[in-house]
Amino acid sequence: MNWQVRMKTTKDETRALKNKHRLELVMQEAGEIFDGNSTTGELWLSASTPGLTVDTRRQIYEIKFPGKDESGDVIAWLKCRYSWTFSMAVKFLQKRPADPKRQDLPTAARAAKKSRAARNIEDETKPIDHLQEEALQIGGDRIREYFSWSHWDLVLYNLREEIRIDPTFAPQITQCQRCDKRFDWLSALEKNLMQIPVQHGYKLQHVGPIPIVAYSIKRYIETSDLELPGIVEALGTAFVEDENGVVCVECAVKEIKFQVALSLCERSARAREQAEEKEQRKEIRDAWQDAELQREREQTRMIDEWEAARDSAAGEERTELL
């Protein structure tokens, strides 16, 4: 079986699956109640779970409450809500009917979007901060496509935690499976062999570690995804070598640098999203303060009108008595 294709397809399918199910609607089906005054914008506030907010544009939730700090996407919420595994959450969404897409953004959301500088497709491949600039220097042009990814998409992609790069000895493979550089396994074995004097002559002996000629790139898989009877109990989790996973030292170094660059993109995305969340909270707070100020003005106006009417009635009463 082609493990590499199987895993990449699973990641792509998972991202597509999340796009079919709106987080706020999945939560409502599970009994979550949202404040009606907050559901007209991009940030929904829960009226039933203290500290729960849902960013309906980025499809991410966050719970900030004393003793509880939780955040994630629809899959993370299902896992925490029902104590499910990743596979159980995915299977639930696969069986659940897809939600209609949000065709029209509410007025408040459109206004918020207009207030931000729009980035075109070309801009999304340009570094926007020092973290992405550093990622570009380390990971090369390959990293550009991840600049516009959200923090949780990068976490779900999770290459850094799903990869192992180990020295390997595979004489049946004659060249690097990425750059086609030829491996000289025999030469590597003979390079540090020396004739060591012994009692009746000489013998060949290694005087140091065997030089590393190639590395094996292995990916983490959940054995529950293999759907083979008994394998989950037997193995639990496993690392499987990529189909083209035997690479030269130079390509292994490039892969390691790419993983480091991905982690920088993840930090950049998180910082960017935290800034956007802060801006959204400020917009909501300002809107609430404006509404409160308007309410107080309206209340003052009504009191003034009532007092004026009362004074007028009292004046008319005194005039009649006279």
QUIHUBEL-V174775 format. One record per helix or strand of 3 or more residues. SS is the DSSP state (H for helix, E for strand). FROM is the first residue (numbers start at 1). TO is the last residue. If there is no record, write none. Layout:
# QUIHUBEL-V174775
SS,FROM,TO
SS,FROM,TO
This chain:
# QUIHUBEL-V174775
H,3,19
H,23,29
E,43,46
E,52,55
E,60,65
E,68,72
H,74,82
H,86,95
H,107,115
H,123,125
H,130,139
H,141,146
H,151,157
H,159,162
E,163,168
H,185,191
E,193,198
E,201,206
E,214,222
H,223,226
H,231,235
E,237,248
H,249,321
